Every structure is written in C-alpha cells, then in structure tokens.
Amino acid sequence: MSAEFSPELIEILKNMGKGKVDPSIPTEPPSYDPVAIARWAFWLALSANEDPHVEDETLVSEPDLPEFSPIVRGDRLDLNISTPMLVQDVIPREGVALMYAEPETGKTPVALDLALCVANGLSEWAGQAICTEGPQDVLFIAYEGGASVREYLRGWLREHPGSDLRHFWLLEDWEDPETGRFETIPPLVEKAFDSETRTWYYGAPFLDELTDWISGRFAPVLVIVDTQVDALGALDENNAPDTLALYSELRRWSSAFGHLTMFLHHTSKGGEGSKSYRGSTAFAGKADSMILLEKAKDRGAGKLSFTKAKGMKNAKGKRLYQGLRNETGDDYCVSWTPPSVAELAEDPEVVRRTNTELAILEMLATLSNGMQSRNPKPGWSTNEVHLELDRLKNLPGSEGRDVHTDTTKHVKGYLEDMAKDGRIIDLSPPEGTRRYWGLP
C-alpha cells in the first residue's frame, strides 16, 4: 500500500527528530507506506516529548483538565467532620427520615410534637436533646390535614403555656385566589413514559414550586410530610425504582436547603402489632433515621423506638407517650412519660437486658467472694463474659437464662454502659490490649 506525500511534509517529519530523540528511532521515514510513516511519526514525537533535554518546550502540552472536580485526594480530607444533628444521636440535621406506625397510633400528634418543640426552641424531644439553638422554622405538609391538625395544635399549646406558632408553617389543600378553584397538594415526585425511547422518567416539579413559596419567607430546618403514600401520588410504594426516585429527589432537595424531610408512613398489613413498614425495602436502605410507634397496653398510650440511625448511635430502650385531651375533648396532644413497671415487665427487650445485666453482676461477684479458681485474672475479660452468657443461655430447660449473646461487640456495649453507670469497673491494665471487668 502506498500514498503520495509532498516533499514539504516529508521534510517536516524528518526535522521533528533531528538531535532530539532516542537515537534508535530513524530520522528518515521508513517508507512511503502511510501506516509505517504514521507509526514512525508517533514514536518520534513521543520520544521528543519525554526527552528531558528538549529545547522546544512547545512540543510538551498540558492536558485539558476541567476547572472543577468533586474528587478529593485523601491527604486533603477533613477527618474531623461529624454528622450535624437535629435530635441528638438519632435524627440528623439533613437527609430523609421515616416515622411509621399502625393507624390510630398517634403518628401525626407525635410528629407535630417534634415540630413544635423545634419551632419553640425547646431543649429536648422524646427524652433526647434537640441540637438546634433557639426557635427554628418548620414546615408541616398536611396531605391529611383539616380539623385534626388544628385540634393537635390547640392541645399542644394548652400543654405548653407561653409557646406559640410563629415558626410553625402549614401547607394543606388551598383555594386559588385567582381562579377560586380548590387545589389539592400535588405529589412530590411524578413519572412519565417516553414512548419513543420506551423509558420512564422521574421529575419533581412541585418541589420547585414549593421552593419558590418558601424562598424569602422562611428557612425550615424540618419538613414533615403526612403521609408518604400521598407524596408518592401515582407511584407504587412497592416498586423499588419509584421509592428510590422519591427518596433521591427529597434527599437532593433537603441537602440543597439544609433541612431534614420526615415522612409519616404506615406499618405493613401483617396484623395488629406489626413492626415492619409498608412497601419496598428501598425505604429502609435510603432513610437516615427510622422511628417506630407502637400501641401500648393502656388506651391512648404508645411506645416510640428508634429502629435506625445511620452512622449514629442508636438510642437505647423505648419512649412512652400518653394522649392528653382537655375536659371538653376538642383538642389533643401527646405527653412523654417514663416507662412504668408494668410496661417494662411486658417488654421482652427490657426483660432480656435486665437478665443480661444481672448475669454479668453474678459473674463478677465470684471474684469478690474468693471464687477465683475458674478465673484467676484481675477480672473477667469481655470474651469470657460473652462465653459465660452463652453457656447460661444454653442450659437445659428452666435452668436456661433469657440473655443477650449476639456478639462479643454487643456484650462489650453492655459492659461499657454498666461501667458508665458505676455498677461495674474497668480493671484493664494500661499496657494490655484485653479489657477486664469487676465489681466496685
């Protein structure tokens, strides 16, 4: 294969490498074959660019890099960043949270209680510290609005004298002042099918409109959506792509404006007492915090537990709340109460924790009683405590104990909590890697 090359082109190619390149590369074109000439010109130019003694710096060009890249080199990372919190240890300042319960369990009044505590700058909610300073704006999107929301607001103000609603904002169905038409709150996320590409597309036009309504008027740190199924609209809560679209759009929106979005949702239809949320498993995968409400034994009472706190500490135990009405019964709110003995006695998790702690105290007491033949060390190690708990759990019949033996790490958490409370002490030698425990 041959081709015509002008004398000028041949001269340029010859001059490219004179005295500047690896001497093993010929300074004359190998032939008039275009493939061979192209290969020769490539290696000639590459050699010239790699030569540290190249006189013509114009042969070396910098790559055309974009002005910005979000990828950060490891040695430039700030390793001391912590997760900003709205409620200490359990609810982050930004992201998406899910509160779920059976019907008639009190989702709306419990969520309003959180909103109004934040809006009035109170110090805690459900026994956990609120991490914002002073009153903060909150937005409550009431797909299920109407008189009941106002009933809950009246009840809360009655139980909290001196509080107000100046930082509480409510969105419910409205009448358009121009057309006089009654408008309902649109879904937060919508999807459409493109017949040409045969692809589903998701969008959030109402979030853009909602942003316009908020901007310049107030800056919420918390947005509560009652309920999640209404926010989905025509989307299917059992379809993972639909639920991922909802949470992805709300996460983007929340991160852009620095607030937390909390959905109120229902438990599955597994019968009374179900502890599983309804719909796709994507909800649990994408939620930063999950809160379960359950009915308590007494009428009008309930239990709250934090079932997920991504990247944070899980609050231990449950929080009990009681519904309160005024004498005429035209308002309602919730009040947080410490668990009663009866409530604790019927809670299997509390019983198991109590049994575990009692078993640990009995083990450590063997040291104080001089029974050190089985354990001649300064105390019981974490691993030894775990093995003993496992032995007690597997004793036959009535001798067995209902105790926690999940993992050594789990048992270590019990020991550390008991040490913080002063019920046991850490006897670990300063130079050792193993930890030992004993009685004070």
C-alpha positions as CSV (number, residue, x, y, z in Angstrom):
1,M,0.0,0.0,0.0
2,S,1.4,3.4,-1.0
3,A,0.4,7.0,-1.0
4,E,1.7,10.4,-2.3
5,F,3.4,12.6,0.3
6,S,4.5,16.1,-0.5
7,P,8.2,16.9,-0.2
8,E,7.3,19.6,2.4
9,L,5.6,17.0,4.7
10,I,8.5,14.6,4.4
11,E,10.9,17.4,5.4
12,I,8.8,18.4,8.4
13,L,8.7,14.8,9.6
14,K,12.5,14.4,9.2
15,N,13.2,17.7,11.1
16,M,10.9,16.7,14.0
17,G,13.5,14.3,15.5
18,K,16.9,15.7,14.5
19,G,19.1,15.6,17.5
20,K,16.2,15.5,20.0
21,V,15.1,11.9,20.2
22,D,16.1,8.4,21.0
23,P,18.9,7.6,18.6
24,S,17.4,4.2,18.0
25,I,14.5,5.8,16.1
26,P,15.4,6.6,12.5
27,T,15.5,10.2,11.4
28,E,14.3,9.3,7.9
29,P,10.8,8.0,7.2
30,P,10.9,4.2,6.8
31,S,8.9,4.1,3.6
32,Y,6.0,5.7,1.7
33,D,3.6,3.3,3.4
34,P,1.2,5.6,5.3
35,V,0.8,3.1,8.2
36,A,4.6,2.8,8.7
37,I,5.1,6.6,8.4
38,A,2.3,7.2,11.0
39,R,3.8,4.8,13.4
40,W,7.3,6.3,12.9
41,A,5.9,9.9,13.4
42,F,4.1,8.8,16.6
43,W,7.2,7.3,18.3
44,L,9.3,10.2,17.1
45,A,7.0,12.8,18.7
46,L,6.6,10.7,21.9
47,S,10.4,10.3,22.3
48,A,10.9,14.0,21.8
49,N,8.3,14.9,24.4
50,E,9.9,12.5,27.0
51,D,13.5,13.8,26.5
52,P,14.5,16.0,29.4
53,H,16.8,18.0,27.2
54,V,14.1,19.0,24.7
55,E,14.9,22.6,23.7
56,D,11.5,23.3,22.1
57,E,9.1,23.4,25.1
58,T,6.1,23.9,22.8
59,L,6.2,20.1,22.0
60,V,5.1,19.4,25.6
61,S,1.4,20.2,26.2
62,E,-0.6,20.2,29.4
63,P,-3.8,18.0,29.4
64,D,-7.0,20.0,29.1
65,L,-8.5,19.5,32.6
66,P,-11.9,20.7,33.8
67,E,-11.8,23.6,36.2
68,F,-13.6,21.7,39.0
69,S,-13.6,18.1,40.2
70,P,-15.5,16.9,43.3
71,I,-13.0,14.1,43.8
72,V,-10.7,15.0,46.7
73,R,-7.3,13.5,47.4
74,G,-7.1,11.6,50.7
75,D,-4.4,13.8,52.4
76,R,-6.7,16.9,51.8
77,L,-9.7,15.4,53.6
78,D,-11.0,16.9,56.9
79,L,-11.2,13.8,59.1
80,N,-12.9,15.6,62.0
81,I,-16.2,16.2,60.3
82,S,-19.2,14.9,62.3
83,T,-22.8,14.5,61.4
84,P,-24.8,17.6,62.3
85,M,-27.8,16.5,64.4
86,L,-31.3,17.8,64.8
87,V,-32.1,15.4,67.7
88,Q,-29.0,14.1,69.5
89,D,-27.8,10.7,68.4
90,V,-31.0,9.7,66.5
91,I,-32.1,12.3,63.9
92,P,-29.7,14.1,61.6
93,R,-29.9,17.7,60.6
94,E,-30.1,16.9,56.9
95,G,-31.5,13.9,54.9
96,V,-34.6,11.8,55.0
97,A,-36.3,10.2,58.0
98,L,-39.3,7.8,58.3
99,M,-41.8,7.6,61.2
100,Y,-44.1,4.6,60.8
101,A,-46.9,3.1,62.8
102,E,-50.3,1.3,62.7
103,P,-53.4,3.5,62.1
104,E,-54.6,5.3,65.3
105,T,-51.2,5.1,67.0
106,G,-50.6,8.8,67.0
107,K,-48.2,9.5,64.1
108,T,-49.5,13.0,63.4
109,P,-49.6,14.3,67.0
110,V,-46.2,12.7,67.8
111,A,-44.7,14.3,64.7
112,L,-46.3,17.6,65.5
113,D,-44.8,17.4,68.9
114,L,-41.4,17.2,67.4
115,A,-42.1,20.1,65.0
116,L,-43.4,22.3,67.7
117,C,-40.6,21.6,70.1
118,V,-38.1,22.6,67.4
119,A,-40.2,25.7,66.4
120,N,-40.3,26.9,70.0
121,G,-36.6,26.2,70.8
122,L,-37.3,23.6,73.5
123,S,-34.3,21.6,74.8
124,E,-35.5,18.0,74.2
125,W,-37.9,15.7,72.5
126,A,-38.8,12.2,73.5
127,G,-36.0,12.2,76.1
128,Q,-33.4,13.2,73.5
129,A,-31.7,16.6,73.3
130,I,-32.6,18.9,70.5
131,C,-29.4,20.2,68.9
132,T,-30.7,23.5,67.3
133,E,-30.4,26.8,69.2
134,G,-33.5,28.8,69.8
135,P,-36.7,28.7,67.8
136,Q,-36.4,27.3,64.2
137,D,-38.8,27.3,61.3
138,V,-40.6,24.0,60.5
139,L,-43.0,23.1,57.7
140,F,-45.8,20.6,58.0
141,I,-47.2,19.3,54.7
142,A,-50.6,18.0,55.6
143,Y,-51.9,15.8,52.8
144,E,-54.2,14.5,55.6
145,G,-55.0,18.0,57.0
146,G,-58.2,19.6,58.1
147,A,-59.6,20.0,61.5
148,S,-57.5,17.3,63.2
149,V,-54.2,19.2,62.7
150,R,-55.7,22.3,64.3
151,E,-57.0,20.1,67.2
152,Y,-53.5,18.8,67.8
153,L,-52.0,22.3,67.6
154,R,-54.6,23.6,70.2
155,G,-53.8,20.7,72.5
156,W,-50.0,21.3,72.3
157,L,-50.3,25.0,73.0
158,R,-52.6,24.2,76.0
159,E,-49.9,21.8,77.5
160,H,-47.1,24.3,76.8
161,P,-48.0,27.7,78.2
162,G,-46.0,30.6,76.7
163,S,-45.4,28.7,73.4
164,D,-46.6,30.0,70.0
165,L,-46.9,29.1,66.3
166,R,-44.7,31.9,64.8
167,H,-42.1,29.4,63.5
168,F,-44.6,26.7,62.5
169,W,-45.7,26.7,58.9
170,L,-48.6,24.6,57.5
171,L,-49.3,23.6,53.9
172,E,-52.7,22.0,53.2
173,D,-55.2,22.0,50.4
174,W,-56.0,25.5,49.4
175,E,-58.3,27.8,47.3
176,D,-56.6,29.5,44.4
177,P,-57.2,33.3,44.9
178,E,-57.2,34.0,41.1
179,T,-59.5,31.1,39.9
180,G,-61.4,30.4,43.1
181,R,-60.7,26.7,42.4
182,F,-60.0,24.3,45.3
183,E,-56.5,22.9,44.8
184,T,-55.1,19.7,46.4
185,I,-51.4,19.3,47.2
186,P,-49.7,17.6,44.3
187,P,-47.4,14.6,44.8
188,L,-43.8,15.4,45.5
189,V,-42.5,13.2,42.7
190,E,-44.0,12.3,39.3
191,K,-43.1,10.0,36.5
192,A,-43.8,9.9,32.8
193,F,-43.3,7.4,30.0
194,D,-41.4,8.4,26.8
195,S,-42.9,6.3,24.0
196,E,-40.0,7.0,21.7
197,T,-37.3,5.7,24.0
198,R,-39.7,3.5,25.9
199,T,-38.2,4.8,29.2
200,W,-39.8,6.0,32.4
201,Y,-38.6,9.5,33.6
202,Y,-39.0,10.9,37.1
203,G,-39.3,14.6,38.0
204,A,-40.2,16.8,40.9
205,P,-42.0,19.9,39.5
206,F,-43.9,20.5,42.7
207,L,-40.7,20.7,44.7
208,D,-39.5,23.5,42.5
209,E,-42.8,25.3,43.1
210,L,-42.6,24.6,46.8
211,T,-39.1,26.1,46.8
212,D,-40.4,29.3,45.3
213,W,-43.1,29.5,48.0
214,I,-40.6,29.1,50.8
215,S,-37.7,31.3,49.5
216,G,-37.6,34.7,51.1
217,R,-40.4,33.8,53.6
218,F,-38.8,31.3,56.0
219,A,-36.0,28.7,56.2
220,P,-37.2,25.4,57.7
221,V,-34.8,23.1,59.4
222,L,-37.5,20.4,59.4
223,V,-40.1,19.4,56.8
224,I,-42.7,16.8,57.8
225,V,-44.8,15.1,55.1
226,D,-48.1,13.5,56.3
227,T,-48.3,10.9,54.7
228,Q,-45.7,9.3,52.5
229,V,-48.3,7.4,50.3
230,D,-49.9,10.8,49.4
231,A,-46.5,12.2,48.4
232,L,-46.0,9.3,46.1
233,G,-49.1,10.0,44.1
234,A,-49.4,7.5,41.2
235,L,-46.0,5.9,42.1
236,D,-46.1,2.5,43.6
237,E,-44.7,2.2,47.2
238,N,-43.8,-1.5,46.5
239,N,-41.8,-0.6,43.4
240,A,-38.1,-0.1,44.2
241,P,-37.4,2.4,41.4
242,D,-40.4,4.5,42.4
243,T,-39.4,4.6,46.0
244,L,-35.8,5.3,45.2
245,A,-36.9,8.2,43.0
246,L,-38.9,9.7,45.8
247,Y,-36.1,9.5,48.4
248,S,-33.4,10.6,45.9
249,E,-35.4,13.7,45.0
250,L,-36.1,14.6,48.6
251,R,-32.5,14.0,49.6
252,R,-31.3,16.3,46.9
253,W,-33.9,18.9,48.0
254,S,-33.1,18.6,51.7
255,S,-29.3,18.8,51.1
256,A,-29.7,21.8,48.9
257,F,-31.5,23.8,51.5
258,G,-30.0,22.2,54.7
259,H,-33.1,20.6,56.3
260,L,-34.4,17.2,57.2
261,T,-37.5,15.8,55.5
262,M,-39.5,13.3,57.6
263,F,-42.2,11.1,56.1
264,L,-45.1,9.7,58.1
265,H,-46.0,6.2,57.0
266,H,-47.9,3.0,57.9
267,T,-46.8,-0.4,59.0
268,S,-47.4,-3.4,56.8
269,K,-50.7,-5.3,56.8
270,G,-49.3,-8.1,58.9
271,G,-52.0,-7.8,61.6
272,E,-52.1,-5.8,64.7
273,G,-48.7,-5.2,66.3
274,S,-46.8,-5.3,63.0
275,K,-43.3,-3.7,63.4
276,S,-42.5,-3.7,59.7
277,Y,-43.1,-0.6,57.5
278,R,-45.2,-1.0,54.4
279,G,-43.7,-1.0,50.9
280,S,-40.3,-1.5,49.2
281,T,-37.2,-2.4,51.2
282,A,-35.6,0.7,49.5
283,F,-37.2,2.9,52.2
284,A,-35.0,1.3,54.9
285,G,-32.0,1.4,52.6
286,K,-32.3,5.1,51.9
287,A,-33.7,6.5,55.2
288,D,-31.1,8.1,57.5
289,S,-33.3,7.7,60.6
290,M,-36.4,5.4,61.2
291,I,-38.8,5.7,64.1
292,L,-41.4,3.1,65.0
293,L,-44.6,3.9,67.0
294,E,-46.5,1.0,68.7
295,K,-49.7,0.9,70.7
296,A,-49.2,0.4,74.4
297,K,-51.4,-1.6,76.7
298,D,-53.3,1.4,78.0
299,R,-55.8,3.0,75.7
300,G,-54.4,6.2,74.2
301,A,-50.8,5.4,75.0
302,G,-47.9,4.4,72.8
303,K,-44.3,3.5,72.6
304,L,-41.6,5.1,70.4
305,S,-38.4,3.4,69.4
306,F,-35.6,4.4,67.1
307,T,-35.1,1.5,64.8
308,K,-32.4,3.0,62.6
309,A,-29.9,5.9,63.0
310,K,-27.4,5.7,60.1
311,G,-23.9,6.4,61.1
312,M,-25.1,7.5,64.6
313,K,-25.7,5.9,68.0
314,N,-29.0,4.2,68.4
315,A,-31.0,5.4,71.4
316,K,-31.5,2.6,73.8
317,G,-34.9,1.5,75.1
318,K,-38.3,2.9,74.3
319,R,-40.0,6.2,75.0
320,L,-43.6,6.1,76.2
321,Y,-46.2,8.7,75.3
322,Q,-49.7,9.3,76.5
323,G,-52.5,11.0,74.7
324,L,-54.0,14.0,76.5
325,R,-57.3,15.7,75.9
326,N,-58.9,18.7,77.5
327,E,-62.2,18.4,79.5
328,T,-64.4,19.1,76.6
329,G,-62.4,16.8,74.3
330,D,-61.9,19.2,71.5
331,D,-58.1,19.1,71.4
332,Y,-55.4,16.5,71.7
333,C,-51.6,16.2,72.2
334,V,-49.1,13.7,73.5
335,S,-47.1,13.8,76.7
336,W,-43.9,11.9,77.3
337,T,-43.8,9.7,80.4
338,P,-41.1,7.5,81.9
339,P,-41.9,3.7,81.5
340,S,-44.0,2.2,84.3
341,V,-43.0,-1.1,86.0
342,A,-45.9,-2.8,84.2
343,E,-44.8,-1.5,80.8
344,L,-41.2,-2.6,81.4
345,A,-42.4,-6.0,82.7
346,E,-44.2,-6.8,79.4
347,D,-41.4,-5.6,77.1
348,P,-39.2,-8.7,76.1
349,E,-36.3,-6.5,75.1
350,V,-36.2,-4.8,78.6
351,V,-36.5,-8.2,80.3
352,R,-33.6,-9.6,78.2
353,R,-31.4,-6.7,79.0
354,T,-32.2,-6.9,82.7
355,N,-31.4,-10.6,82.8
356,T,-28.2,-10.0,81.0
357,E,-27.0,-7.3,83.4
358,L,-28.0,-9.5,86.4
359,A,-26.0,-12.4,85.0
360,I,-23.0,-10.1,84.5
361,L,-23.1,-8.9,88.1
362,E,-23.3,-12.5,89.3
363,M,-20.2,-13.4,87.3
364,L,-18.2,-10.5,88.6
365,A,-19.4,-11.3,92.2
366,T,-17.4,-14.6,92.1
367,L,-14.2,-12.6,92.2
368,S,-15.3,-10.7,95.3
369,N,-16.3,-14.0,97.0
370,G,-12.9,-15.5,96.6
371,M,-14.0,-18.0,93.9
372,Q,-11.1,-17.3,91.6
373,S,-10.2,-20.8,90.7
374,R,-12.1,-20.6,87.5
375,N,-10.8,-17.1,86.7
376,P,-7.5,-16.2,88.4
377,K,-7.1,-13.0,86.4
378,P,-7.7,-9.4,87.7
379,G,-11.3,-9.7,86.4
380,W,-13.5,-11.2,83.8
381,S,-12.4,-10.4,80.2
382,T,-15.0,-9.3,77.7
383,N,-14.7,-12.6,75.8
384,E,-15.1,-14.6,79.0
385,V,-18.3,-12.7,79.9
386,H,-19.6,-13.5,76.4
387,L,-18.8,-17.2,76.7
388,E,-20.4,-17.4,80.1
389,L,-23.6,-15.7,78.9
390,D,-23.7,-18.1,76.0
391,R,-23.4,-21.0,78.5
392,L,-26.2,-19.7,80.6
393,K,-28.5,-19.2,77.6
394,N,-28.0,-22.8,76.5
395,L,-28.5,-24.6,79.8
396,P,-31.3,-27.1,79.5
397,G,-34.9,-26.4,80.4
398,S,-35.8,-24.0,83.1
399,E,-32.1,-23.5,84.0
400,G,-31.5,-21.5,80.8
401,R,-31.4,-17.8,81.0
402,D,-33.0,-15.3,78.5
403,V,-29.9,-13.2,78.0
404,H,-28.2,-11.4,75.1
405,T,-25.3,-13.3,73.5
406,D,-25.3,-11.9,69.9
407,T,-21.6,-10.9,69.5
408,T,-18.7,-10.0,71.7
409,K,-19.1,-6.4,70.5
410,H,-22.7,-6.5,71.7
411,V,-21.7,-7.8,75.1
412,K,-18.9,-5.1,75.3
413,G,-21.6,-2.5,74.9
414,Y,-23.4,-3.8,77.9
415,L,-20.2,-3.8,80.0
416,E,-19.3,-0.2,79.0
417,D,-22.8,1.0,79.8
418,M,-22.7,-0.6,83.2
419,A,-19.3,0.9,83.8
420,K,-20.6,4.3,83.0
421,D,-23.4,3.9,85.5
422,G,-20.9,2.8,88.1
423,R,-22.3,-0.7,88.6
424,I,-19.0,-2.3,87.5
425,I,-15.5,-1.0,87.0
426,D,-12.9,-1.4,84.2
427,L,-9.8,-3.3,85.6
428,S,-7.9,-3.4,82.3
429,P,-4.1,-2.9,82.8
430,P,-2.9,0.2,81.0
431,E,-0.3,-1.7,78.9
432,G,-2.6,-4.5,77.9
433,T,-5.0,-4.9,74.9
434,R,-7.6,-7.0,76.7
435,R,-10.2,-5.4,78.8
436,Y,-11.2,-6.9,82.2
437,W,-14.2,-6.0,84.4
438,G,-15.0,-6.4,88.1
439,L,-17.3,-5.0,90.8
440,P,-16.6,-1.7,92.5
